[in-house]
């Protein structure tokens, strides 16, 4: 369908990385090539940031753009919430969120996590992250990252990313605490399983999903998941 809104970042004042929204528009300036740019107003202690994902309501998630690293959420009116780390003082990054603005996925302390709130009236800053993986389960310095969640996630759904360097999906149900989490390692194209799952669509008939990512350096597409 037609695009609704996009996010990323732009340079303001020549050198400050700032999250941005682009919305479809018509006419002349400030509408450029069919898109209207607006920047997010940042609140200290965040001075610079990246916008990594946006939902149709204009909510944005991302991470601090200087130093390392705070995960952040901005509502449609630029209200900012700094997300809690898995361990106090640890780095965190937010990569994706659902359409309802109730679940954010990302990473903290090298572990894939999800921040889940019961409704949009709850401040994400008060929400503790849920680890999707046990810590220290990978050899070497490998960890896990959650990159995306199915847009229509309500109280259950699928989160995708990588764990120990291979593409995975986590089937998650948060209906009753503690969350139920089942990891599925996605099929590979060869002997090596190196790769990652980067995005997942809205569920289709039969609650099936389609996932995209890469395996062994080539684009990959998983269907009927």
N, C-alpha and C positions, 0 to 999 in steps of 0.2 A: 504494500500500500504506500500511500504518500508519506514522506517523512514528516514527523511532528516537531522534533527538536533535536539538537545535537549539542555535545559538550566537548571540551578540550581545554586548551589554555592559550592565552595570548600574552604578549609582552606589553605591559603598561609602563608609562614613564621611561620607555626605552630599555628597561632592564628587569622589571619585576614580573615574574611568572604569575599569572592570574587566571583562575578558572573562568570559563566563558560559556554562554548559551547562544546558540544560533536558532532562530525561529523563522519559518517561512514568511515571506512578505512580498508585496508588489509595489511598484512605483519606483521613484527615484531615491536619492540620498535621504536618510541613512540606509535605505534598502540597497544592498549590493549583491548583484547576481542572484536575486531571489531570496536572500537571507539577511535577517536583521541581527546584529551582534549586540549582546549586552554582557557586561562583566560582573562577576560576583564581588560583593563588598566583603573583604576579609576582616576578621576581628582578631586582635592580639590574643594569644602569643603567635598566631600564624601570620606571617608576613608575606609569604609566597606559597602557591599551591598549584597542584595539577587537578583538573577535572577528569575523572576516568570513566564515569558512566552517568547517565541521566535517564529518568523515567518520563512518561508522558505528562506528568504533573509538574515537571520542571525541577524536581529534586535532584541534587547532584551529590555524588560521593567521589572522594579522591584522597589525596595525601599532601602533606607539607612539601613545599618545593625547595626548601633550603634545610641543610642539616639532615638528620634522619631520626626518626620520621614519626609524624603523627598522622593517624587516619582521621578523616573529617567528613561530616555530612552538612550540606546546606539545603534548607528548605526552599520552596519556590520564592520566598521573600528574602532570601539570603541569610536567614537565621542560621547561625553556625553552631554545630556541636562537635566537640572533639571526642572521638570514640575511645573507650577504655582499651588499654593493652591487656594482653593475656597475662603478663607479669608486670607489676609496677616498674616503670622506667624502660620497658622493652619497646622496640620499634613496632609500628603498625602501619598497614596500608589498606585502603578500601578500594575494591576493584569493580563491584557490581551491586545492583539493588533491584528489587522487584517493582512492578507497576504500582502496587499499593503503598510503597514507601515504608514497609514494615520489616524488611529483612535486608541486611547489607552483608556482603561476603568479601573476604580478603585474607589477610595474613597478619599474624602478630607473633613475635618471638620465633620466627621461622616455622610456624604452624598454621595451617589453613583454619580459618575461624568464620563464624557467622554471628552477627549481632541481630537479635530478634526482639522486636517490641510488639506489644499486644495491639496497639493502635497508634495513629499519628499524634495523639495527644500526649504520648510518652516521649520525653526527651531522650534521644539516643545516647546522650552523655551519661545517663544513669544506667545504661544497659551493659551488663558484663558479657564479654564474648564467649561463645560456645566453641570449644575446640572440636574440629572435625576429625582430627588425627591425634593419636597419642604422641607425646613428645619423645624425641630420641629414638625413633623407630627406623631411621634411615642410616645407611653407612656413610662415612665421611661427613661432608658438610651439607649434604642434600636435606631439603625440608619439604614442606608442602605449601601450596597456595590455592585458594579458591578464587577463580576468575569471574564466574558468572552464575546466576541463579535463573531458573525459568521465570519469565515475567509474571506469570499468573500464579506464582507460589502464594498459597493462602496459609494453611496450617501444615501443609505437607507439600513436598515437591523434590526437585533435583538441583543439586549444586555441582558444578564441574570445575576441574582444575588439574593439578598434578600433585603426586605424592611420590617422593623418592625418585623423581625424574621420569615417571611414567604417567600417561593420561588416565584420569579417574573421574568417576561420578559418585557423589554421595547422595543416597536416597534419605531424605530427612523428614521427620515428623515431629512437630513441636506442639501437638495438640495438648499433651499432658507432660509436664516436666518430670524427669529429665528428658531431653530430646532423644528420640530414637534415630540412630545414624547407622546406615549400612553402606559400606564402600564397595563399589564395583570397579575393577580394573578393566578398562576398555580394550578391545582387541587390537592387536598390532598387525602390521603388514609384513613382518619378517621376524627373524630370530631376535633382533634387538627390539626392545619395547620402549625406547626413549621417546618422549614426546609430552604433549600437554593438551588438555581440552580447554578451549578458550571461550566458547559461546554456546548457548542453548536457546531454542526457540520456545514459543508458547505451545502448550500441549495440543496435540491433534486428536483425532478420533481414537477412542480407546485409551486416552491418557498417555499416548506415546510422544516421544520427543525426538528431535534431530539435534545432533551435537557436531560442532566443527572444531578443528584444532590442527595439530600436526603430529606425525610419527616419523621418526628416522629422517627428519629434515624435509619431509614432503607433506603437503596439505592432506588432511584426513577428514572424513565425513562418516559419522555413525548414525544409522537410521533404526527405526523401530525399537528405540531404547525404552 
